[in-house]
Amino acid sequence: MTRLSVLATGTRARVVLVAAGLRDRADRLASLGLSPGSEIELLQKRPAYVVEAGETRLALDEEVARQIFVQRVG
């Protein structure tokens, strides 16, 4: 398990945990497809972290990316 913020661009991963620090945003992230069990791909890291979850692309700031824990998938 690692933080989303340390993944290499192009890496596919499964969301394991959204840290308690994102409690206020967790429902919104889940409604956009970013919740435990979701498979994502990190598309870019600068100027924002952009992830693809299903058919949705999300831009996240670094603080949010550091609080999402993922497991790389094959």
N, CA, C, O and CB atoms as a CASP TS submission, in Angstrom:
PFRMAT TS
TARGET T0000
AUTHOR 0000-0000-0000
METHOD Language model
MODEL 1
PARENT N/A
ATOM      1  N   MET     1       0.847  -1.174   0.000  1.00  0.00           N
ATOM      2  CA  MET     1       0.000   0.000   0.000  1.00  0.00           C
ATOM      3  C   MET     1       0.893   1.238   0.000  1.00  0.00           C
ATOM      4  O   MET     1       1.918   1.280   0.680  1.00  0.00           O
ATOM      5  CB  MET     1      -0.964  -0.003   1.222  1.00  0.00           C
ATOM      6  N   THR     2       0.489   2.240  -0.770  1.00  0.00           N
ATOM      7  CA  THR     2       1.249   3.480  -0.868  1.00  0.00           C
ATOM      8  C   THR     2       0.298   4.645  -1.087  1.00  0.00           C
ATOM      9  O   THR     2      -0.890   4.452  -1.345  1.00  0.00           O
ATOM     10  CB  THR     2       2.286   3.404  -2.008  1.00  0.00           C
ATOM     11  N   ARG     3       0.826   5.835  -0.982  1.00  0.00           N
ATOM     12  CA  ARG     3       0.010   7.035  -1.214  1.00  0.00           C
ATOM     13  C   ARG     3      -0.129   7.285  -2.719  1.00  0.00           C
ATOM     14  O   ARG     3       0.798   7.031  -3.488  1.00  0.00           O
ATOM     15  CB  ARG     3       0.642   8.278  -0.512  1.00  0.00           C
ATOM     16  N   LEU     4      -1.266   7.771  -3.116  1.00  0.00           N
ATOM     17  CA  LEU     4      -1.488   8.139  -4.509  1.00  0.00           C
ATOM     18  C   LEU     4      -0.424   9.129  -4.977  1.00  0.00           C
ATOM     19  O   LEU     4       0.007   9.078  -6.129  1.00  0.00           O
ATOM     20  CB  LEU     4      -2.893   8.737  -4.691  1.00  0.00           C
ATOM     21  N   SER     5      -0.009  10.008  -4.111  1.00  0.00           N
ATOM     22  CA  SER     5       0.945  11.058  -4.479  1.00  0.00           C
ATOM     23  C   SER     5       2.324  10.541  -4.878  1.00  0.00           C
ATOM     24  O   SER     5       3.089  11.279  -5.498  1.00  0.00           O
ATOM     25  CB  SER     5       1.096  12.007  -3.340  1.00  0.00           C
ATOM     26  N   VAL     6       2.665   9.298  -4.544  1.00  0.00           N
ATOM     27  CA  VAL     6       3.992   8.776  -4.899  1.00  0.00           C
ATOM     28  C   VAL     6       3.965   7.821  -6.089  1.00  0.00           C
ATOM     29  O   VAL     6       5.013   7.322  -6.499  1.00  0.00           O
ATOM     30  CB  VAL     6       4.595   8.070  -3.711  1.00  0.00           C
ATOM     31  N   LEU     7       2.799   7.564  -6.641  1.00  0.00           N
ATOM     32  CA  LEU     7       2.725   6.702  -7.823  1.00  0.00           C
ATOM     33  C   LEU     7       3.381   7.380  -9.016  1.00  0.00           C
ATOM     34  O   LEU     7       3.422   8.607  -9.103  1.00  0.00           O
ATOM     35  CB  LEU     7       1.263   6.349  -8.150  1.00  0.00           C
ATOM     36  N   ALA     8       3.886   6.577  -9.920  1.00  0.00           N
ATOM     37  CA  ALA     8       4.407   7.093 -11.183  1.00  0.00           C
ATOM     38  C   ALA     8       3.237   7.332 -12.141  1.00  0.00           C
ATOM     39  O   ALA     8       2.236   6.616 -12.110  1.00  0.00           O
ATOM     40  CB  ALA     8       5.448   6.105 -11.807  1.00  0.00           C
ATOM     41  N   THR     9       3.380   8.331 -12.974  1.00  0.00           N
ATOM     42  CA  THR     9       2.358   8.611 -13.980  1.00  0.00           C
ATOM     43  C   THR     9       2.151   7.370 -14.852  1.00  0.00           C
ATOM     44  O   THR     9       3.114   6.709 -15.240  1.00  0.00           O
ATOM     45  CB  THR     9       2.760   9.839 -14.854  1.00  0.00           C
ATOM     46  N   GLY    10       0.887   7.060 -15.155  1.00  0.00           N
ATOM     47  CA  GLY    10       0.563   5.893 -15.967  1.00  0.00           C
ATOM     48  C   GLY    10       0.293   4.632 -15.158  1.00  0.00           C
ATOM     49  O   GLY    10      -0.063   3.599 -15.725  1.00  0.00           O
ATOM     50  N   THR    11       0.458   4.705 -13.844  1.00  0.00           N
ATOM     51  CA  THR    11       0.254   3.541 -12.989  1.00  0.00           C
ATOM     52  C   THR    11      -1.225   3.330 -12.690  1.00  0.00           C
ATOM     53  O   THR    11      -1.958   4.273 -12.394  1.00  0.00           O
ATOM     54  CB  THR    11       1.036   3.695 -11.687  1.00  0.00           C
ATOM     55  N   ARG    12      -1.645   2.068 -12.775  1.00  0.00           N
ATOM     56  CA  ARG    12      -3.012   1.697 -12.383  1.00  0.00           C
ATOM     57  C   ARG    12      -2.954   1.190 -10.945  1.00  0.00           C
ATOM     58  O   ARG    12      -2.007   0.509 -10.550  1.00  0.00           O
ATOM     59  CB  ARG    12      -3.626   0.600 -13.356  1.00  0.00           C
ATOM     60  N   ALA    13      -3.980   1.534 -10.170  1.00  0.00           N
ATOM     61  CA  ALA    13      -4.014   1.142  -8.765  1.00  0.00           C
ATOM     62  C   ALA    13      -5.451   1.019  -8.290  1.00  0.00           C
ATOM     63  O   ALA    13      -6.374   1.538  -8.917  1.00  0.00           O
ATOM     64  CB  ALA    13      -3.249   2.151  -7.899  1.00  0.00           C
ATOM     65  N   ARG    14      -5.625   0.329  -7.179  1.00  0.00           N
ATOM     66  CA  ARG    14      -6.930   0.193  -6.541  1.00  0.00           C
ATOM     67  C   ARG    14      -6.905   1.009  -5.260  1.00  0.00           C
ATOM     68  O   ARG    14      -5.965   0.900  -4.472  1.00  0.00           O
ATOM     69  CB  ARG    14      -7.280  -1.309  -6.252  1.00  0.00           C
ATOM     70  N   VAL    15      -7.928   1.823  -5.045  1.00  0.00           N
ATOM     71  CA  VAL    15      -8.025   2.620  -3.829  1.00  0.00           C
ATOM     72  C   VAL    15      -8.278   1.680  -2.649  1.00  0.00           C
ATOM     73  O   VAL    15      -9.203   0.869  -2.675  1.00  0.00           O
ATOM     74  CB  VAL    15      -9.158   3.695  -3.947  1.00  0.00           C
ATOM     75  N   VAL    16      -7.440   1.802  -1.616  1.00  0.00           N
ATOM     76  CA  VAL    16      -7.563   0.978  -0.418  1.00  0.00           C
ATOM     77  C   VAL    16      -8.217   1.766   0.714  1.00  0.00           C
ATOM     78  O   VAL    16      -9.067   1.249   1.439  1.00  0.00           O
ATOM     79  CB  VAL    16      -6.185   0.460   0.022  1.00  0.00           C
ATOM     80  N   LEU    17      -7.806   3.025   0.852  1.00  0.00           N
ATOM     81  CA  LEU    17      -8.239   3.815   2.003  1.00  0.00           C
ATOM     82  C   LEU    17      -8.226   5.294   1.661  1.00  0.00           C
ATOM     83  O   LEU    17      -7.289   5.796   1.040  1.00  0.00           O
ATOM     84  CB  LEU    17      -7.342   3.543   3.222  1.00  0.00           C
ATOM     85  N   VAL    18      -9.278   5.982   2.074  1.00  0.00           N
ATOM     86  CA  VAL    18      -9.315   7.442   2.019  1.00  0.00           C
ATOM     87  C   VAL    18      -9.179   7.893   3.466  1.00  0.00           C
ATOM     88  O   VAL    18     -10.049   7.616   4.292  1.00  0.00           O
ATOM     89  CB  VAL    18     -10.657   8.001   1.332  1.00  0.00           C
ATOM     90  N   ALA    19      -8.079   8.593   3.776  1.00  0.00           N
ATOM     91  CA  ALA    19      -7.748   8.944   5.158  1.00  0.00           C
ATOM     92  C   ALA    19      -8.840   9.791   5.815  1.00  0.00           C
ATOM     93  O   ALA    19      -9.598  10.495   5.147  1.00  0.00           O
ATOM     94  CB  ALA    19      -6.422   9.691   5.202  1.00  0.00           C
ATOM     95  N   ALA    20      -8.890   9.700   7.124  1.00  0.00           N
ATOM     96  CA  ALA    20      -9.886  10.435   7.914  1.00  0.00           C
ATOM     97  C   ALA    20      -9.803  11.939   7.683  1.00  0.00           C
ATOM     98  O   ALA    20     -10.796  12.644   7.858  1.00  0.00           O
ATOM     99  CB  ALA    20      -9.705  10.137   9.397  1.00  0.00           C
ATOM    100  N   GLY    21      -8.636  12.438   7.293  1.00  0.00           N
ATOM    101  CA  GLY    21      -8.479  13.866   7.025  1.00  0.00           C
ATOM    102  C   GLY    21      -9.332  14.352   5.862  1.00  0.00           C
ATOM    103  O   GLY    21      -9.549  15.554   5.710  1.00  0.00           O
ATOM    104  N   LEU    22      -9.813  13.430   5.043  1.00  0.00           N
ATOM    105  CA  LEU    22     -10.673  13.786   3.910  1.00  0.00           C
ATOM    106  C   LEU    22     -12.145  13.501   4.205  1.00  0.00           C
ATOM    107  O   LEU    22     -12.966  13.464   3.289  1.00  0.00           O
ATOM    108  CB  LEU    22     -10.238  13.023   2.657  1.00  0.00           C
ATOM    109  N   ARG    23     -12.470  13.304   5.445  1.00  0.00           N
ATOM    110  CA  ARG    23     -13.841  12.951   5.835  1.00  0.00           C
ATOM    111  C   ARG    23     -14.867  13.890   5.205  1.00  0.00           C
ATOM    112  O   ARG    23     -15.915  13.444   4.738  1.00  0.00           O
ATOM    113  CB  ARG    23     -13.981  12.978   7.358  1.00  0.00           C
ATOM    114  N   ASP    24     -14.565  15.195   5.191  1.00  0.00           N
ATOM    115  CA  ASP    24     -15.506  16.160   4.630  1.00  0.00           C
ATOM    116  C   ASP    24     -15.645  16.040   3.113  1.00  0.00           C
ATOM    117  O   ASP    24     -16.643  16.490   2.551  1.00  0.00           O
ATOM    118  CB  ASP    24     -15.073  17.560   4.989  1.00  0.00           C
ATOM    119  N   ARG    25     -14.669  15.447   2.449  1.00  0.00           N
ATOM    120  CA  ARG    25     -14.696  15.310   0.987  1.00  0.00           C
ATOM    121  C   ARG    25     -14.967  13.884   0.525  1.00  0.00           C
ATOM    122  O   ARG    25     -15.174  13.653  -0.666  1.00  0.00           O
ATOM    123  CB  ARG    25     -13.386  15.781   0.404  1.00  0.00           C
ATOM    124  N   ALA    26     -14.969  12.933   1.439  1.00  0.00           N
ATOM    125  CA  ALA    26     -15.067  11.518   1.064  1.00  0.00           C
ATOM    126  C   ALA    26     -16.339  11.206   0.280  1.00  0.00           C
ATOM    127  O   ALA    26     -16.285  10.460  -0.697  1.00  0.00           O
ATOM    128  CB  ALA    26     -15.014  10.649   2.307  1.00  0.00           C
ATOM    129  N   ASP    27     -17.465  11.755   0.682  1.00  0.00           N
ATOM    130  CA  ASP    27     -18.718  11.479  -0.035  1.00  0.00           C
ATOM    131  C   ASP    27     -18.671  12.023  -1.460  1.00  0.00           C
ATOM    132  O   ASP    27     -19.126  11.375  -2.403  1.00  0.00           O
ATOM    133  CB  ASP    27     -19.911  12.088   0.717  1.00  0.00           C
ATOM    134  N   ARG    28     -18.117  13.214  -1.596  1.00  0.00           N
ATOM    135  CA  ARG    28     -18.013  13.815  -2.935  1.00  0.00           C
ATOM    136  C   ARG    28     -17.074  12.996  -3.815  1.00  0.00           C
ATOM    137  O   ARG    28     -17.384  12.734  -4.977  1.00  0.00           O
ATOM    138  CB  ARG    28     -17.515  15.279  -2.840  1.00  0.00           C
ATOM    139  N   LEU    29     -15.923  12.589  -3.266  1.00  0.00           N
ATOM    140  CA  LEU    29     -14.985  11.761  -4.031  1.00  0.00           C
ATOM    141  C   LEU    29     -15.637  10.434  -4.426  1.00  0.00           C
ATOM    142  O   LEU    29     -15.470   9.970  -5.554  1.00  0.00           O
ATOM    143  CB  LEU    29     -13.700  11.501  -3.212  1.00  0.00           C
ATOM    144  N   ALA    30     -16.378   9.824  -3.497  1.00  0.00           N
ATOM    145  CA  ALA    30     -17.051   8.551  -3.784  1.00  0.00           C
ATOM    146  C   ALA    30     -18.080   8.717  -4.902  1.00  0.00           C
ATOM    147  O   ALA    30     -18.208   7.845  -5.761  1.00  0.00           O
ATOM    148  CB  ALA    30     -17.734   8.005  -2.514  1.00  0.00           C
ATOM    149  N   SER    31     -18.805   9.820  -4.895  1.00  0.00           N
ATOM    150  CA  SER    31     -19.808  10.043  -5.944  1.00  0.00           C
ATOM    151  C   SER    31     -19.157  10.216  -7.316  1.00  0.00           C
ATOM    152  O   SER    31     -19.812  10.027  -8.342  1.00  0.00           O
ATOM    153  CB  SER    31     -20.656  11.277  -5.612  1.00  0.00           C
ATOM    154  N   LEU    32     -17.885  10.570  -7.337  1.00  0.00           N
ATOM    155  CA  LEU    32     -17.141  10.723  -8.586  1.00  0.00           C
ATOM    156  C   LEU    32     -16.358   9.461  -8.955  1.00  0.00           C
ATOM    157  O   LEU    32     -15.637   9.448  -9.952  1.00  0.00           O
ATOM    158  CB  LEU    32     -16.190  11.902  -8.479  1.00  0.00           C
ATOM    159  N   GLY    33     -16.499   8.404  -8.155  1.00  0.00           N
ATOM    160  CA  GLY    33     -15.865   7.134  -8.474  1.00  0.00           C
ATOM    161  C   GLY    33     -14.563   6.864  -7.764  1.00  0.00           C
ATOM    162  O   GLY    33     -13.863   5.911  -8.108  1.00  0.00           O
ATOM    163  N   LEU    34     -14.214   7.675  -6.780  1.00  0.00           N
ATOM    164  CA  LEU    34     -12.953   7.504  -6.061  1.00  0.00           C
ATOM    165  C   LEU    34     -13.250   7.103  -4.626  1.00  0.00           C
ATOM    166  O   LEU    34     -13.372   7.950  -3.741  1.00  0.00           O
ATOM    167  CB  LEU    34     -12.101   8.802  -6.105  1.00  0.00           C
ATOM    168  N   SER    35     -13.365   5.788  -4.408  1.00  0.00           N
ATOM    169  CA  SER    35     -13.663   5.247  -3.084  1.00  0.00           C
ATOM    170  C   SER    35     -12.948   3.908  -2.945  1.00  0.00           C
ATOM    171  O   SER    35     -12.503   3.343  -3.944  1.00  0.00           O
ATOM    172  CB  SER    35     -15.208   5.089  -2.866  1.00  0.00           C
ATOM    173  N   PRO    36     -12.830   3.391  -1.723  1.00  0.00           N
ATOM    174  CA  PRO    36     -12.153   2.097  -1.547  1.00  0.00           C
ATOM    175  C   PRO    36     -12.731   1.030  -2.484  1.00  0.00           C
ATOM    176  O   PRO    36     -13.945   0.847  -2.579  1.00  0.00           O
ATOM    177  CB  PRO    36     -12.272   1.628  -0.083  1.00  0.00           C
ATOM    178  N   GLY    37     -11.826   0.341  -3.166  1.00  0.00           N
ATOM    179  CA  GLY    37     -12.220  -0.686  -4.128  1.00  0.00           C
ATOM    180  C   GLY    37     -12.195  -0.198  -5.571  1.00  0.00           C
ATOM    181  O   GLY    37     -12.155  -1.011  -6.495  1.00  0.00           O
ATOM    182  N   SER    38     -12.218   1.108  -5.777  1.00  0.00           N
ATOM    183  CA  SER    38     -12.204   1.673  -7.133  1.00  0.00           C
ATOM    184  C   SER    38     -10.839   1.490  -7.771  1.00  0.00           C
ATOM    185  O   SER    38      -9.810   1.650  -7.114  1.00  0.00           O
ATOM    186  CB  SER    38     -12.579   3.166  -7.107  1.00  0.00           C
ATOM    187  N   GLU    39     -10.834   1.155  -9.054  1.00  0.00           N
ATOM    188  CA  GLU    39      -9.580   1.081  -9.792  1.00  0.00           C
ATOM    189  C   GLU    39      -9.383   2.396 -10.522  1.00  0.00           C
ATOM    190  O   GLU    39     -10.302   2.904 -11.164  1.00  0.00           O
ATOM    191  CB  GLU    39      -9.571  -0.122 -10.786  1.00  0.00           C
ATOM    192  N   ILE    40      -8.179   2.945 -10.421  1.00  0.00           N
ATOM    193  CA  ILE    40      -7.874   4.247 -11.004  1.00  0.00           C
ATOM    194  C   ILE    40      -6.572   4.169 -11.793  1.00  0.00           C
ATOM    195  O   ILE    40      -5.811   3.210 -11.668  1.00  0.00           O
ATOM    196  CB  ILE    40      -7.781   5.330  -9.907  1.00  0.00           C
ATOM    197  N   GLU    41      -6.331   5.186 -12.600  1.00  0.00           N
ATOM    198  CA  GLU    41      -5.047   5.347 -13.279  1.00  0.00           C
ATOM    199  C   GLU    41      -4.594   6.782 -13.062  1.00  0.00           C
ATOM    200  O   GLU    41      -5.373   7.716 -13.253  1.00  0.00           O
ATOM    201  CB  GLU    41      -5.151   5.005 -14.813  1.00  0.00           C
ATOM    202  N   LEU    42      -3.340   6.964 -12.664  1.00  0.00           N
ATOM    203  CA  LEU    42      -2.782   8.293 -12.491  1.00  0.00           C
ATOM    204  C   LEU    42      -2.292   8.790 -13.843  1.00  0.00           C
ATOM    205  O   LEU    42      -1.367   8.219 -14.421  1.00  0.00           O
ATOM    206  CB  LEU    42      -1.634   8.290 -11.444  1.00  0.00           C
ATOM    207  N   LEU    43      -2.907   9.849 -14.345  1.00  0.00           N
ATOM    208  CA  LEU    43      -2.588  10.364 -15.676  1.00  0.00           C
ATOM    209  C   LEU    43      -1.522  11.455 -15.657  1.00  0.00           C
ATOM    210  O   LEU    43      -0.698  11.530 -16.568  1.00  0.00           O
ATOM    211  CB  LEU    43      -3.835  10.898 -16.325  1.00  0.00           C
ATOM    212  N   GLN    44      -1.530  12.299 -14.629  1.00  0.00           N
ATOM    213  CA  GLN    44      -0.511  13.348 -14.519  1.00  0.00           C
ATOM    214  C   GLN    44      -0.367  13.771 -13.068  1.00  0.00           C
ATOM    215  O   GLN    44      -1.242  13.521 -12.239  1.00  0.00           O
ATOM    216  CB  GLN    44      -0.871  14.568 -15.404  1.00  0.00           C
ATOM    217  N   LYS    45       0.769  14.424 -12.775  1.00  0.00           N
ATOM    218  CA  LYS    45       1.056  14.876 -11.415  1.00  0.00           C
ATOM    219  C   LYS    45       1.194  16.386 -11.309  1.00  0.00           C
ATOM    220  O   LYS    45       1.050  16.932 -10.215  1.00  0.00           O
ATOM    221  CB  LYS    45       2.315  14.224 -10.916  1.00  0.00           C
ATOM    222  N   ARG    46       1.463  17.071 -12.396  1.00  0.00           N
ATOM    223  CA  ARG    46       1.652  18.515 -12.377  1.00  0.00           C
ATOM    224  C   ARG    46       0.823  19.159 -13.467  1.00  0.00           C
ATOM    225  O   ARG    46       0.768  18.600 -14.563  1.00  0.00           O
ATOM    226  CB  ARG    46       3.133  18.877 -12.546  1.00  0.00           C
ATOM    227  N   PRO    47       0.185  20.269 -13.256  1.00  0.00           N
ATOM    228  CA  PRO    47       0.150  21.082 -12.045  1.00  0.00           C
ATOM    229  C   PRO    47      -0.778  20.521 -10.977  1.00  0.00           C
ATOM    230  O   PRO    47      -0.756  20.969  -9.830  1.00  0.00           O
ATOM    231  CB  PRO    47      -0.269  22.479 -12.387  1.00  0.00           C
ATOM    232  N   ALA    48      -1.598  19.536 -11.356  1.00  0.00           N
ATOM    233  CA  ALA    48      -2.476  18.862 -10.388  1.00  0.00           C
ATOM    234  C   ALA    48      -2.398  17.366 -10.666  1.00  0.00           C
ATOM    235  O   ALA    48      -1.998  16.944 -11.751  1.00  0.00           O
ATOM    236  CB  ALA    48      -3.969  19.387 -10.483  1.00  0.00           C
ATOM    237  N   TYR    49      -2.783  16.576  -9.683  1.00  0.00           N
ATOM    238  CA  TYR    49      -2.868  15.133  -9.869  1.00  0.00           C
ATOM    239  C   TYR    49      -4.169  14.858 -10.609  1.00  0.00           C
ATOM    240  O   TYR    49      -5.246  15.226 -10.140  1.00  0.00           O
ATOM    241  CB  TYR    49      -2.806  14.358  -8.495  1.00  0.00           C
ATOM    242  N   VAL    50      -4.068  14.210 -11.765  1.00  0.00           N
ATOM    243  CA  VAL    50      -5.260  13.869 -12.533  1.00  0.00           C
ATOM    244  C   VAL    50      -5.359  12.357 -12.567  1.00  0.00           C
ATOM    245  O   VAL    50      -4.435  11.665 -12.994  1.00  0.00           O
ATOM    246  CB  VAL    50      -5.213  14.471 -13.981  1.00  0.00           C
ATOM    247  N   VAL    51      -6.505  11.853 -12.106  1.00  0.00           N
ATOM    248  CA  VAL    51      -6.746  10.413 -12.098  1.00  0.00           C
ATOM    249  C   VAL    51      -7.987  10.110 -12.915  1.00  0.00           C
ATOM    250  O   VAL    51      -8.906  10.923 -13.015  1.00  0.00           O
ATOM    251  CB  VAL    51      -6.898   9.878 -10.652  1.00  0.00           C
ATOM    252  N   GLU    52      -7.990   8.928 -13.490  1.00  0.00           N
ATOM    253  CA  GLU    52      -9.151   8.447 -14.214  1.00  0.00           C
ATOM    254  C   GLU    52      -9.741   7.305 -13.412  1.00  0.00           C
ATOM    255  O   GLU    52      -9.052   6.343 -13.075  1.00  0.00           O
ATOM    256  CB  GLU    52      -8.786   8.001 -15.666  1.00  0.00           C
ATOM    257  N   ALA    53     -11.021   7.423 -13.113  1.00  0.00           N
ATOM    258  CA  ALA    53     -11.759   6.389 -12.378  1.00  0.00           C
ATOM    259  C   ALA    53     -12.969   6.044 -13.235  1.00  0.00           C
ATOM    260  O   ALA    53     -13.946   6.792 -13.271  1.00  0.00           O
ATOM    261  CB  ALA    53     -12.188   6.876 -10.917  1.00  0.00           C
ATOM    262  N   GLY    54     -12.901   4.914 -13.922  1.00  0.00           N
ATOM    263  CA  GLY    54     -13.973   4.566 -14.851  1.00  0.00           C
ATOM    264  C   GLY    54     -13.976   5.553 -16.008  1.00  0.00           C
ATOM    265  O   GLY    54     -12.969   5.718 -16.695  1.00  0.00           O
ATOM    266  N   GLU    55     -15.109   6.207 -16.219  1.00  0.00           N
ATOM    267  CA  GLU    55     -15.248   7.193 -17.296  1.00  0.00           C
ATOM    268  C   GLU    55     -15.019   8.621 -16.797  1.00  0.00           C
ATOM    269  O   GLU    55     -15.221   9.578 -17.545  1.00  0.00           O
ATOM    270  CB  GLU    55     -16.634   7.085 -17.930  1.00  0.00           C
ATOM    271  N   THR    56     -14.602   8.769 -15.549  1.00  0.00           N
ATOM    272  CA  THR    56     -14.458  10.089 -14.939  1.00  0.00           C
ATOM    273  C   THR    56     -12.990  10.442 -14.745  1.00  0.00           C
ATOM    274  O   THR    56     -12.195   9.616 -14.297  1.00  0.00           O
ATOM    275  CB  THR    56     -15.193  10.143 -13.598  1.00  0.00           C
ATOM    276  N   ARG    57     -12.644  11.668 -15.083  1.00  0.00           N
ATOM    277  CA  ARG    57     -11.309  12.201 -14.796  1.00  0.00           C
ATOM    278  C   ARG    57     -11.445  13.255 -13.714  1.00  0.00           C
ATOM    279  O   ARG    57     -12.299  14.138 -13.788  1.00  0.00           O
ATOM    280  CB  ARG    57     -10.636  12.797 -16.079  1.00  0.00           C
ATOM    281  N   LEU    58     -10.580  13.147 -12.698  1.00  0.00           N
ATOM    282  CA  LEU    58     -10.618  14.065 -11.567  1.00  0.00           C
ATOM    283  C   LEU    58      -9.270  14.740 -11.401  1.00  0.00           C
ATOM    284  O   LEU    58      -8.229  14.100 -11.551  1.00  0.00           O
ATOM    285  CB  LEU    58     -11.011  13.330 -10.279  1.00  0.00           C
ATOM    286  N   ALA    59      -9.283  16.021 -11.095  1.00  0.00           N
ATOM    287  CA  ALA    59      -8.067  16.752 -10.753  1.00  0.00           C
ATOM    288  C   ALA    59      -8.051  16.924  -9.238  1.00  0.00           C
ATOM    289  O   ALA    59      -9.018  17.406  -8.647  1.00  0.00           O
ATOM    290  CB  ALA    59      -7.997  18.143 -11.493  1.00  0.00           C
ATOM    291  N   LEU    60      -6.942  16.525  -8.615  1.00  0.00           N
ATOM    292  CA  LEU    60      -6.805  16.583  -7.160  1.00  0.00           C
ATOM    293  C   LEU    60      -5.574  17.397  -6.796  1.00  0.00           C
ATOM    294  O   LEU    60      -4.560  17.348  -7.491  1.00  0.00           O
ATOM    295  CB  LEU    60      -6.714  15.162  -6.555  1.00  0.00           C
ATOM    296  N   ASP    61      -5.667  18.143  -5.707  1.00  0.00           N
ATOM    297  CA  ASP    61      -4.459  18.839  -5.261  1.00  0.00           C
ATOM    298  C   ASP    61      -3.581  17.859  -4.480  1.00  0.00           C
ATOM    299  O   ASP    61      -4.022  16.770  -4.113  1.00  0.00           O
ATOM    300  CB  ASP    61      -4.820  20.086  -4.385  1.00  0.00           C
ATOM    301  N   GLU    62      -2.345  18.261  -4.235  1.00  0.00           N
ATOM    302  CA  GLU    62      -1.377  17.358  -3.602  1.00  0.00           C
ATOM    303  C   GLU    62      -1.811  16.927  -2.208  1.00  0.00           C
ATOM    304  O   GLU    62      -1.582  15.781  -1.820  1.00  0.00           O
ATOM    305  CB  GLU    62      -0.018  18.025  -3.524  1.00  0.00           C
ATOM    306  N   GLU    63      -2.431  17.820  -1.451  1.00  0.00           N
ATOM    307  CA  GLU    63      -2.891  17.475  -0.100  1.00  0.00           C
ATOM    308  C   GLU    63      -3.885  16.318  -0.138  1.00  0.00           C
ATOM    309  O   GLU    63      -3.819  15.414   0.695  1.00  0.00           O
ATOM    310  CB  GLU    63      -3.533  18.697   0.577  1.00  0.00           C
ATOM    311  N   VAL    64      -4.793  16.342  -1.087  1.00  0.00           N
ATOM    312  CA  VAL    64      -5.770  15.261  -1.224  1.00  0.00           C
ATOM    313  C   VAL    64      -5.066  13.984  -1.693  1.00  0.00           C
ATOM    314  O   VAL    64      -5.332  12.908  -1.157  1.00  0.00           O
ATOM    315  CB  VAL    64      -6.900  15.661  -2.218  1.00  0.00           C
ATOM    316  N   ALA    65      -4.175  14.084  -2.679  1.00  0.00           N
ATOM    317  CA  ALA    65      -3.476  12.909  -3.208  1.00  0.00           C
ATOM    318  C   ALA    65      -2.646  12.213  -2.132  1.00  0.00           C
ATOM    319  O   ALA    65      -2.486  10.993  -2.169  1.00  0.00           O
ATOM    320  CB  ALA    65      -2.576  13.313  -4.374  1.00  0.00           C
ATOM    321  N   ARG    66      -2.117  12.975  -1.177  1.00  0.00           N
ATOM    322  CA  ARG    66      -1.324  12.369  -0.095  1.00  0.00           C
ATOM    323  C   ARG    66      -2.185  11.588   0.892  1.00  0.00           C
ATOM    324  O   ARG    66      -1.668  10.760   1.642  1.00  0.00           O
ATOM    325  CB  ARG    66      -0.551  13.447   0.652  1.00  0.00           C
ATOM    326  N   GLN    67      -3.482  11.840   0.900  1.00  0.00           N
ATOM    327  CA  GLN    67      -4.364  11.195   1.874  1.00  0.00           C
ATOM    328  C   GLN    67      -5.184  10.052   1.284  1.00  0.00           C
ATOM    329  O   GLN    67      -6.073   9.512   1.942  1.00  0.00           O
ATOM    330  CB  GLN    67      -5.292  12.216   2.467  1.00  0.00           C
ATOM    331  N   ILE    68      -4.882   9.692   0.046  1.00  0.00           N
ATOM    332  CA  ILE    68      -5.534   8.553  -0.599  1.00  0.00           C
ATOM    333  C   ILE    68      -4.496   7.446  -0.732  1.00  0.00           C
ATOM    334  O   ILE    68      -3.448   7.638  -1.349  1.00  0.00           O
ATOM    335  CB  ILE    68      -6.138   8.945  -2.003  1.00  0.00           C
ATOM    336  N   PHE    69      -4.792   6.289  -0.151  1.00  0.00           N
ATOM    337  CA  PHE    69      -3.860   5.156  -0.167  1.00  0.00           C
ATOM    338  C   PHE    69      -4.335   4.129  -1.169  1.00  0.00           C
ATOM    339  O   PHE    69      -5.520   3.800  -1.229  1.00  0.00           O
ATOM    340  CB  PHE    69      -3.727   4.519   1.237  1.00  0.00           C
ATOM    341  N   VAL    70      -3.397   3.623  -1.961  1.00  0.00           N
ATOM    342  CA  VAL    70      -3.706   2.718  -3.066  1.00  0.00           C
ATOM    343  C   VAL    70      -2.785   1.514  -3.077  1.00  0.00           C
ATOM    344  O   VAL    70      -1.745   1.505  -2.418  1.00  0.00           O
ATOM    345  CB  VAL    70      -3.611   3.450  -4.392  1.00  0.00           C
ATOM    346  N   GLN    71      -3.177   0.501  -3.831  1.00  0.00           N
ATOM    347  CA  GLN    71      -2.377  -0.705  -4.075  1.00  0.00           C
ATOM    348  C   GLN    71      -2.228  -0.827  -5.589  1.00  0.00           C
ATOM    349  O   GLN    71      -3.224  -0.845  -6.312  1.00  0.00           O
ATOM    350  CB  GLN    71      -3.049  -2.009  -3.444  1.00  0.00           C
ATOM    351  N   ARG    72      -0.998  -0.909  -6.067  1.00  0.00           N
ATOM    352  CA  ARG    72      -0.771  -1.052  -7.514  1.00  0.00           C
ATOM    353  C   ARG    72      -1.425  -2.335  -8.023  1.00  0.00           C
ATOM    354  O   ARG    72      -1.458  -3.351  -7.329  1.00  0.00           O
ATOM    355  CB  ARG    72       0.751  -1.059  -7.836  1.00  0.00           C
ATOM    356  N   VAL    73      -1.948  -2.266  -9.259  1.00  0.00           N
ATOM    357  CA  VAL    73      -2.518  -3.456  -9.895  1.00  0.00           C
ATOM    358  C   VAL    73      -1.761  -3.727 -11.183  1.00  0.00           C
ATOM    359  O   VAL    73      -1.191  -2.821 -11.790  1.00  0.00           O
ATOM    360  CB  VAL    73      -4.044  -3.277 -10.174  1.00  0.00           C
ATOM    361  N   GLY    74      -1.766  -5.007 -11.595  1.00  0.00           N
ATOM    362  CA  GLY    74      -1.009  -5.454 -12.759  1.00  0.00           C
ATOM    363  C   GLY    74      -1.325  -4.709 -13.987  1.00  0.00           C
ATOM    364  O   GLY    74      -0.754  -4.987 -15.042  1.00  0.00           O
TER
END
